[in-house]
Amino acid sequence: MRSTFMGLETARRGMFTQQSALYVTGHNIANANTPGFSRQRINFEQTSPYPAASMNRPQVPGQMGTGVEAGSVQRIREGFLDLQYRVEANKVGYYSSMSESLTKMEEIMNEPSESGLHATMEKFWNSLQDIASHTENTGARDVAAASGQMVADTLNYYYNSLSRVQQDIGSEIGVKVKEINGLVSQINALNKQIASVEPNGYLPNDLYDERDLYVDQLSQLVNIKVTNVKPDNYGHAKDISEGLYKIEIVGDDGKSFSPAAVLLDVTKEDGLKDPNLLEVTDITDAANEDLELVSGLITEVRVGGAALPSMNFSGELSGLIKSYGYIDNSGNKAGFYPDMLQKLNDFTTAFAMEFNKIHESGFDLNGNPGKAFFEFDPSQGDNPAQQIRVNKDILADSSLIAAAATSTGGSGDNDNAHELSQIKTKAFGSFLSKGDAGFPASMTSGNLDTYYSGIIGRLGVDSQSAQKNANNSIVLADSVDKSRQSVSAVSLDEEMTNMIKFQHAYNAAARNITVVDEMLDKIINGMGVVGR
């Protein structure tokens, strides 16, 4: 037979459970603007009916419900959308970092413009043609010497400015490495807190949210794979608990490296392990203890002391590395900035060697053999584009410019000046200096004009491609995030509706208690009073 007080307990359960739902609603409303917060809900579960199926069950028409209880408080989150978002966020970090680096390079090169190298060299070629037209004109010679120095100054500026930006990118790589390690440490700390809560049968939703927020940030920096692991002997953890996060860096194809580059390891047998630090090593500092890359290309990226087999991973860190420069698996230099700096050096070397070769074959205004028009100053750096300058003697005395082809050509001999002005469009294969030691091996086809135009054209294409991919990735990431928010974000309208719904249910349960109380009062105080 049913307990006399069964109705009270059923109503009490209903009232307490609706009260819990109101508390969860209040928590959602309070965190409506908290970054990374996922709305939560009470999972209502019916309590066991009465009577239980057994041989000794009372003879009643059927099982009767005994009320409701809060089975769990669960956050609303779609794992597939999280995965999609992190893939797109990773692309945003990768392409945005490359786009920013290439934009800085474009700003330095400043082409096309009046102050760019192309316009500066045009002025130099034109000044040589002016000498060819007026070989004895001191003004024309002075302009040519000054124009040559402007070309040298522009090359110096390009190289030194690009080198400074490259150093800044190297420093930023160090900052990002520390940020990655910091995020992994924070995720590890949250894993530990979650591991202390889940075995007791609870769902630490707020800890889940905080952990996922850090994982979102980490995914933009480096391409990661996240695996949920529940260790053995995990106590009374619920089936819907999320467990601990194992995190590893994967290639840009999403596949694990061999061996796996595990940043944060969790195993079913041993549970949570200490995180592995990510390190970046450059040529000049094998230990790389301070993670500041001032010079030298990156030779490897290590996780837990083990080097990744390749640089083929994506994310903001990868974009910075591929801009800064690295040594690829074949042992060759790679990267946007090393490539541009090398091309500037090759251009400078080929230009100066051929110009000097022709200039030295001519004769100056005094009938003396020409001397090197350009020289290299070792005190300005280790690279031709840093060192190049016009010969100081020629700057001081422009009559030393060798415009004549012969010592007896006289004032009308402009053959050498004319030949100097034609270097601009002279094919590399026809360069007199091509067989000389130090001539760049990369200069095999085209001429100086087309070579430099190709450099600028390639820079424009790379920059535009990176910017386009960054914009597309941002749009896709925003789209996926909106889908995520439609599932997980707090809707105040929906929460207000739930609040009213739970409030009415709470009031109804309270009213039910009043009704049962009146029934019991009738039994206790209104029955058995005959004969009093």
C-alpha positions as CSV (number, residue, x, y, z in Angstrom):
1,M,0.0,0.0,0.0
2,R,1.2,3.5,-0.8
3,S,2.7,5.6,2.0
4,T,0.4,8.2,3.4
5,F,3.1,10.8,2.9
6,M,4.0,9.7,-0.7
7,G,2.3,12.7,-2.3
8,L,4.3,15.1,-0.1
9,E,7.6,13.6,-1.2
10,T,6.6,13.6,-4.9
11,A,5.7,17.3,-4.6
12,R,8.9,18.1,-2.6
13,R,11.0,16.5,-5.3
14,G,9.3,18.6,-8.0
15,M,9.7,21.8,-6.0
16,F,13.4,21.2,-5.3
17,T,14.2,20.2,-8.8
18,Q,12.4,23.2,-10.3
19,Q,14.3,25.4,-7.8
20,S,17.6,23.9,-9.1
21,A,16.5,24.6,-12.7
22,L,15.9,28.2,-11.6
23,Y,19.3,28.4,-10.1
24,V,20.9,27.1,-13.4
25,T,18.8,29.7,-15.3
26,G,20.2,32.4,-13.1
27,H,23.7,31.2,-13.7
28,N,23.2,31.3,-17.4
29,I,21.8,34.9,-17.2
30,A,24.7,36.0,-15.0
31,N,27.2,34.7,-17.6
32,A,25.5,35.9,-20.7
33,N,28.5,38.0,-21.6
34,T,31.2,35.8,-20.2
35,P,33.7,34.8,-23.0
36,G,33.6,31.1,-23.7
37,F,30.6,30.4,-21.5
38,S,28.2,27.7,-22.7
39,R,24.7,27.7,-21.5
40,Q,23.8,25.0,-19.1
41,R,20.6,22.9,-18.5
42,I,19.2,20.6,-15.9
43,N,18.7,17.1,-17.2
44,F,15.4,16.1,-15.6
45,E,15.1,12.5,-14.7
46,Q,12.0,10.6,-13.4
47,T,12.6,8.9,-10.1
48,S,12.0,5.2,-9.7
49,P,8.2,4.4,-9.8
50,Y,6.4,2.7,-7.0
51,P,6.2,-0.2,-6.4
52,A,9.4,-1.8,-7.7
53,A,8.9,-5.0,-9.6
54,S,9.3,-7.8,-7.1
55,M,7.5,-10.9,-5.7
56,N,6.4,-9.0,-2.7
57,R,5.0,-5.9,-4.4
58,P,1.7,-4.7,-3.1
59,Q,-1.4,-5.2,-5.2
60,V,-2.0,-1.9,-6.9
61,P,-3.4,-1.1,-10.3
62,G,0.0,-0.3,-11.6
63,Q,3.3,1.5,-11.0
64,M,2.9,5.1,-9.9
65,G,5.4,7.9,-10.5
66,T,7.3,9.2,-7.5
67,G,8.4,12.5,-9.0
68,V,11.5,14.0,-10.6
69,E,15.1,14.7,-9.8
70,A,18.0,16.6,-11.3
71,G,20.1,13.9,-12.9
72,S,22.9,16.3,-13.9
73,V,23.7,19.8,-14.9
74,Q,25.1,19.7,-18.4
75,R,26.5,22.4,-20.7
76,I,25.2,22.6,-24.2
77,R,28.1,22.3,-26.7
78,E,28.5,20.8,-30.1
79,G,31.9,19.1,-30.4
80,F,31.8,19.0,-34.3
81,L,31.4,22.8,-34.4
82,D,34.3,23.2,-32.0
83,L,36.4,21.1,-34.3
84,Q,35.4,23.1,-37.4
85,Y,36.0,26.4,-35.6
86,R,39.5,25.4,-34.5
87,V,40.4,24.3,-38.1
88,E,39.3,27.7,-39.4
89,A,40.9,29.6,-36.5
90,N,44.2,27.8,-37.3
91,K,44.0,29.0,-40.9
92,V,43.2,32.5,-39.7
93,G,46.4,32.5,-37.6
94,Y,48.5,31.1,-40.4
95,Y,47.4,33.3,-43.2
96,S,47.0,36.5,-41.1
97,S,50.6,36.2,-39.8
98,M,52.0,35.7,-43.3
99,S,49.8,38.5,-44.7
100,E,51.0,40.9,-42.0
101,S,54.7,39.9,-42.6
102,L,54.3,40.3,-46.4
103,T,52.5,43.7,-46.0
104,K,55.4,45.0,-44.0
105,M,57.7,43.8,-46.8
106,E,55.6,45.6,-49.4
107,E,55.7,48.8,-47.4
108,I,59.5,48.7,-47.3
109,M,59.8,47.9,-51.0
110,N,57.2,50.6,-51.8
111,E,56.7,49.6,-55.4
112,P,55.6,51.2,-57.6
113,S,56.5,54.7,-56.4
114,E,58.9,57.5,-57.0
115,S,61.0,56.4,-54.1
116,G,61.2,52.8,-55.1
117,L,64.2,51.0,-56.5
118,H,62.7,50.8,-59.9
119,A,62.2,54.5,-60.3
120,T,65.6,55.2,-58.7
121,M,67.4,53.0,-61.2
122,E,65.5,54.6,-64.1
123,K,66.9,57.9,-63.0
124,F,70.3,56.4,-62.9
125,W,70.0,54.8,-66.4
126,N,68.7,58.2,-67.7
127,S,71.6,60.0,-66.1
128,L,74.1,57.7,-68.0
129,Q,72.3,58.5,-71.3
130,D,72.7,62.2,-70.5
131,I,76.4,61.6,-70.1
132,A,76.4,59.8,-73.5
133,S,74.8,62.9,-75.0
134,H,77.1,65.4,-73.1
135,T,80.3,63.6,-72.2
136,E,82.1,66.7,-70.9
137,N,79.1,68.1,-69.0
138,T,80.2,68.2,-65.4
139,G,76.6,68.6,-64.2
140,A,75.5,65.5,-66.0
141,R,78.4,63.5,-64.5
142,D,77.6,64.8,-61.0
143,V,74.0,63.7,-61.4
144,A,75.1,60.3,-62.6
145,A,77.4,59.8,-59.6
146,A,74.6,61.0,-57.2
147,S,72.0,58.8,-58.9
148,G,74.3,55.8,-58.5
149,Q,74.6,56.5,-54.8
150,M,70.8,56.8,-54.6
151,V,70.6,53.3,-56.0
152,A,73.1,52.1,-53.5
153,D,71.3,53.9,-50.6
154,T,68.0,52.3,-51.7
155,L,69.5,48.8,-51.7
156,N,71.1,49.5,-48.3
157,Y,67.7,50.7,-46.9
158,Y,65.8,47.7,-48.3
159,Y,68.2,45.2,-46.9
160,N,68.6,46.8,-43.5
161,S,64.9,47.5,-43.1
162,L,63.9,44.0,-44.1
163,S,66.5,42.6,-41.7
164,R,65.1,44.6,-38.8
165,V,61.5,43.4,-39.6
166,Q,62.9,39.8,-39.8
167,Q,64.4,40.3,-36.3
168,D,61.1,41.6,-35.0
169,I,59.4,38.5,-36.4
170,G,62.0,36.3,-34.7
171,S,61.2,38.0,-31.4
172,E,57.5,37.5,-32.0
173,I,58.1,33.8,-32.6
174,G,59.7,33.6,-29.2
175,V,56.7,35.4,-27.7
176,K,54.3,32.9,-29.4
177,V,56.3,29.9,-28.2
178,K,56.0,31.2,-24.6
179,E,52.3,31.8,-25.2
180,I,51.8,28.3,-26.5
181,N,53.6,26.8,-23.5
182,G,51.6,29.0,-21.1
183,L,48.3,27.9,-22.7
184,V,49.3,24.2,-22.4
185,S,50.2,24.7,-18.7
186,Q,46.8,26.4,-18.1
187,I,45.0,23.5,-19.9
188,N,47.0,21.1,-17.8
189,A,46.0,22.8,-14.6
190,L,42.4,22.7,-15.6
191,N,42.8,19.0,-16.5
192,K,43.9,18.4,-12.9
193,Q,40.9,20.2,-11.5
194,I,38.5,18.3,-13.8
195,A,40.2,15.0,-12.8
196,S,39.4,15.8,-9.1
197,V,35.7,16.5,-9.8
198,E,34.5,14.0,-12.5
199,P,35.2,10.8,-10.5
200,N,32.7,12.1,-7.9
201,G,29.9,12.0,-10.4
202,Y,29.8,15.8,-11.2
203,L,30.2,17.7,-14.4
204,P,32.5,20.7,-14.0
205,N,30.9,22.7,-16.8
206,D,32.6,26.0,-16.0
207,L,36.0,24.2,-16.0
208,Y,35.1,22.6,-19.3
209,D,34.3,26.1,-20.8
210,E,37.5,27.6,-19.5
211,R,39.6,24.7,-20.9
212,D,37.9,25.0,-24.3
213,L,38.5,28.7,-24.4
214,Y,42.2,28.1,-24.0
215,V,42.1,25.3,-26.6
216,D,40.5,27.7,-29.0
217,Q,43.3,30.2,-28.5
218,L,45.9,27.5,-28.8
219,S,44.4,26.2,-32.1
220,Q,45.0,29.6,-33.7
221,L,48.7,29.5,-32.8
222,V,49.5,25.9,-33.8
223,N,47.7,23.0,-35.5
224,I,46.5,20.7,-32.8
225,K,44.6,17.5,-32.3
226,V,42.5,17.1,-29.1
227,T,41.6,13.7,-27.8
228,N,39.2,13.1,-24.8
229,V,40.6,10.5,-22.5
230,K,39.0,9.0,-19.4
231,P,41.7,7.1,-17.3
232,D,40.9,3.7,-15.9
233,N,39.6,3.6,-12.3
234,Y,37.9,7.0,-12.9
235,G,35.6,6.6,-9.9
236,H,31.9,7.3,-10.5
237,A,32.4,9.6,-13.5
238,K,29.2,10.0,-15.6
239,D,29.0,8.7,-19.1
240,I,28.5,12.2,-20.4
241,S,31.6,13.6,-18.6
242,E,34.2,14.8,-21.0
243,G,37.3,13.5,-19.4
244,L,40.8,14.9,-19.8
245,Y,42.3,16.5,-22.9
246,K,45.3,15.0,-24.7
247,I,46.8,17.6,-27.1
248,E,49.3,17.0,-29.9
249,I,50.7,19.1,-32.7
250,V,49.7,17.6,-36.1
251,G,50.8,18.3,-39.7
252,D,48.9,20.7,-42.0
253,D,47.1,17.6,-43.4
254,G,45.7,16.9,-39.9
255,K,47.7,13.7,-39.4
256,S,50.0,13.0,-36.5
257,F,53.7,13.2,-36.8
258,S,55.9,10.1,-36.3
259,P,56.7,10.1,-33.5
260,A,53.7,12.0,-32.2
261,A,54.4,15.6,-31.0
262,V,52.4,15.5,-27.8
263,L,52.1,18.7,-25.9
264,L,49.9,17.4,-23.2
265,D,49.7,13.6,-22.6
266,V,47.0,11.6,-20.9
267,T,46.8,7.8,-21.0
268,K,44.1,5.5,-19.7
269,E,46.7,3.6,-17.6
270,D,48.6,6.4,-16.1
271,G,46.2,9.3,-16.3
272,L,47.5,12.9,-16.6
273,K,51.2,13.5,-17.3
274,D,53.3,16.6,-17.1
275,P,53.1,18.9,-20.2
276,N,55.9,18.9,-22.8
277,L,57.4,22.2,-23.7
278,L,57.6,23.5,-27.2
279,E,60.9,25.0,-28.3
280,V,62.2,26.6,-31.4
281,T,65.9,26.4,-32.3
282,D,67.8,28.6,-34.6
283,I,71.3,28.4,-36.2
284,T,73.0,30.8,-33.9
285,D,71.7,29.3,-30.6
286,A,71.3,25.6,-30.4
287,A,70.0,25.8,-26.8
288,N,67.7,28.7,-27.6
289,E,67.0,29.1,-23.9
290,D,65.5,32.6,-24.1
291,L,63.5,31.8,-27.3
292,E,64.5,35.1,-28.9
293,L,65.5,34.7,-32.5
294,V,67.7,37.7,-33.3
295,S,69.5,36.2,-36.2
296,G,69.9,32.8,-37.9
297,L,67.3,30.7,-39.6
298,I,65.2,28.2,-37.6
299,T,66.6,24.7,-37.8
300,E,63.9,22.8,-35.9
301,V,60.8,22.9,-33.7
302,R,61.0,20.6,-30.7
303,V,58.3,19.2,-28.5
304,G,59.5,17.6,-25.3
305,G,63.0,17.7,-26.6
306,A,62.1,15.7,-29.8
307,A,62.3,17.6,-33.1
308,L,59.3,17.6,-35.4
309,P,60.2,15.7,-38.6
310,S,59.2,18.7,-40.8
311,M,57.9,22.3,-40.7
312,N,54.7,21.2,-42.3
313,F,52.3,22.4,-39.7
314,S,50.1,25.4,-39.7
315,G,48.9,28.2,-37.4
316,E,50.2,31.6,-36.5
317,L,53.5,30.1,-35.3
318,S,54.1,28.4,-38.6
319,G,53.2,31.5,-40.5
320,L,55.7,33.5,-38.6
321,I,58.4,30.8,-39.1
322,K,57.8,30.7,-42.8
323,S,58.1,34.4,-43.0
324,Y,61.2,34.6,-40.7
325,G,63.0,31.8,-42.4
326,Y,64.0,28.2,-41.7
327,I,66.1,25.3,-43.0
328,D,63.9,22.8,-44.8
329,N,64.3,19.0,-44.8
330,S,66.8,19.2,-47.8
331,G,69.0,21.6,-45.8
332,N,68.1,24.6,-48.0
333,K,67.1,28.1,-46.8
334,A,63.4,28.8,-47.1
335,G,61.0,31.6,-46.1
336,F,59.8,34.9,-47.4
337,Y,62.4,37.1,-45.8
338,P,65.5,35.0,-46.5
339,D,64.3,34.6,-50.1
340,M,63.8,38.4,-50.6
341,L,67.1,39.2,-48.9
342,Q,69.0,36.6,-51.0
343,K,67.4,38.0,-54.2
344,L,68.4,41.6,-53.2
345,N,72.0,40.3,-52.7
346,D,72.0,38.5,-56.0
347,F,70.6,41.6,-57.8
348,T,73.1,43.8,-56.2
349,T,76.1,41.5,-56.9
350,A,75.2,41.0,-60.6
351,F,74.4,44.7,-61.1
352,A,77.6,45.9,-59.5
353,M,79.9,43.3,-61.0
354,E,78.7,43.9,-64.6
355,F,78.6,47.7,-64.2
356,N,82.2,47.7,-62.7
357,K,83.4,45.3,-65.5
358,I,82.2,47.6,-68.2
359,H,83.2,50.8,-66.4
360,E,86.8,49.5,-65.8
361,S,87.1,48.7,-69.5
362,G,86.4,52.4,-70.4
363,F,88.3,55.6,-69.9
364,D,87.5,58.7,-67.9
365,L,87.5,62.3,-69.0
366,N,91.3,62.5,-68.4
367,G,92.0,59.5,-70.6
368,N,92.8,57.2,-67.7
369,P,91.4,53.7,-67.3
370,G,88.1,53.5,-65.4
371,K,88.1,52.3,-61.9
372,A,85.3,50.3,-60.1
373,F,82.2,52.5,-60.0
374,F,80.7,50.6,-57.1
375,E,82.6,49.3,-54.1
376,F,81.6,47.3,-51.0
377,D,82.1,48.6,-47.5
378,P,82.5,45.6,-45.1
379,S,81.9,47.9,-42.1
380,Q,78.2,48.2,-43.1
381,G,77.4,44.5,-42.8
382,D,78.1,41.1,-44.3
383,N,75.9,41.3,-47.4
384,P,76.4,43.0,-50.7
385,A,73.1,44.9,-50.5
386,Q,74.2,46.3,-47.2
387,Q,77.8,47.1,-48.4
388,I,77.3,48.6,-51.8
389,R,78.1,52.3,-52.4
390,V,79.6,54.5,-55.2
391,N,83.4,54.7,-55.2
392,K,84.3,57.7,-53.0
393,D,86.8,59.0,-55.5
394,I,84.1,59.2,-58.2
395,L,81.7,60.9,-55.8
396,A,84.4,63.5,-55.1
397,D,85.4,63.9,-58.8
398,S,82.8,62.9,-61.4
399,S,85.3,63.3,-64.2
400,L,86.5,59.8,-63.2
401,I,83.3,58.3,-64.7
402,A,84.6,56.2,-67.7
403,A,82.3,57.3,-70.5
404,A,84.8,56.8,-73.3
405,A,85.6,53.4,-74.9
406,T,89.2,54.4,-75.8
407,S,91.8,56.7,-74.2
408,T,92.1,58.7,-77.4
409,G,88.4,58.9,-78.1
410,G,88.1,62.5,-77.2
411,S,85.1,64.4,-75.9
412,G,82.9,62.9,-78.4
413,D,83.6,59.3,-77.3
414,N,80.4,58.1,-75.5
415,D,80.5,54.4,-76.4
416,N,81.2,53.2,-72.9
417,A,78.6,55.5,-71.3
418,H,76.1,54.1,-73.8
419,E,77.0,50.5,-73.0
420,L,76.7,51.2,-69.3
421,S,73.1,52.6,-69.8
422,Q,72.2,49.4,-71.7
423,I,73.0,47.1,-68.7
424,K,69.4,47.6,-67.7
425,T,68.0,45.4,-70.5
426,K,71.2,43.4,-71.2
427,A,70.5,39.6,-70.9
428,F,72.3,37.9,-68.1
429,G,73.7,35.4,-70.6
430,S,75.6,38.3,-72.3
431,F,77.1,39.7,-69.1
432,L,80.8,40.0,-69.3
433,S,81.0,39.2,-65.6
434,K,78.9,36.0,-65.8
435,G,81.9,33.7,-65.6
436,D,83.6,35.6,-62.8
437,A,83.9,34.3,-59.3
438,G,81.0,35.4,-57.1
439,F,78.5,35.9,-59.9
440,P,75.1,34.7,-58.6
441,A,74.2,31.3,-60.0
442,S,70.5,32.3,-59.9
443,M,71.0,34.9,-62.7
444,T,70.5,32.6,-65.7
445,S,67.7,34.2,-67.7
446,G,66.2,37.6,-68.2
447,N,67.9,40.9,-67.3
448,L,68.1,43.2,-64.4
449,D,64.9,45.0,-65.2
450,T,62.8,41.8,-65.6
451,Y,64.5,40.2,-62.6
452,Y,63.5,43.0,-60.3
453,S,60.0,43.2,-61.8
454,G,59.7,39.5,-61.1
455,I,60.7,40.0,-57.5
456,I,58.1,42.7,-57.0
457,G,55.5,40.7,-59.0
458,R,56.0,37.6,-56.9
459,L,55.8,39.6,-53.7
460,G,52.5,41.1,-54.8
461,V,51.1,37.7,-55.7
462,D,52.2,36.1,-52.4
463,S,50.9,39.1,-50.4
464,Q,47.6,39.1,-52.2
465,S,47.2,35.4,-51.9
466,A,47.9,35.5,-48.1
467,Q,45.5,38.4,-47.6
468,K,42.8,36.7,-49.7
469,N,43.2,33.4,-47.8
470,A,43.2,35.2,-44.5
471,N,40.0,37.1,-45.3
472,N,38.3,33.9,-46.5
473,S,39.4,32.1,-43.3
474,I,38.1,34.9,-41.2
475,V,34.7,34.8,-42.9
476,L,34.5,31.0,-42.5
477,A,35.7,31.1,-38.8
478,D,33.1,33.8,-38.1
479,S,30.4,31.7,-39.8
480,V,31.3,28.6,-37.8
481,D,31.5,30.6,-34.6
482,K,28.0,32.0,-35.2
483,S,26.7,28.4,-35.6
484,R,28.5,27.6,-32.4
485,Q,27.0,30.5,-30.6
486,S,23.5,29.6,-31.8
487,V,24.0,26.3,-30.0
488,S,26.0,27.3,-26.9
489,A,25.5,31.0,-26.3
490,V,23.0,32.3,-23.7
491,S,19.7,33.7,-25.2
492,L,18.2,36.0,-22.6
493,D,14.8,35.6,-24.3
494,E,15.0,31.9,-23.9
495,E,16.3,32.1,-20.4
496,M,13.4,34.4,-19.4
497,T,11.0,31.9,-20.9
498,N,12.6,29.1,-18.9
499,M,12.5,31.2,-15.8
500,I,8.7,31.7,-16.1
501,K,8.3,28.0,-17.0
502,F,10.3,26.8,-14.0
503,Q,8.6,29.3,-11.7
504,H,5.2,28.1,-12.6
505,A,6.2,24.5,-12.1
506,Y,7.7,25.4,-8.7
507,N,4.5,27.2,-7.7
508,A,2.4,24.3,-8.9
509,A,4.6,21.8,-6.8
510,A,4.2,24.1,-3.8
511,R,0.4,24.2,-4.3
512,N,0.4,20.4,-4.6
513,I,2.1,20.3,-1.2
514,T,-0.6,22.5,0.2
515,V,-3.3,20.2,-1.2
516,V,-1.7,17.1,0.2
517,D,-1.3,18.9,3.5
518,E,-5.0,19.6,3.6
519,M,-5.8,16.0,2.8
520,L,-3.6,14.8,5.6
521,D,-5.1,17.4,7.9
522,K,-8.6,15.9,7.1
523,I,-7.3,12.4,7.9
524,I,-5.4,13.4,11.1
525,N,-7.8,16.0,12.6
526,G,-11.1,15.2,10.9
527,M,-11.4,11.4,11.2
528,G,-12.0,9.3,14.3
529,V,-13.9,12.0,16.2
530,V,-17.2,10.2,16.5
531,G,-18.3,10.1,20.1
532,R,-16.1,12.9,21.3
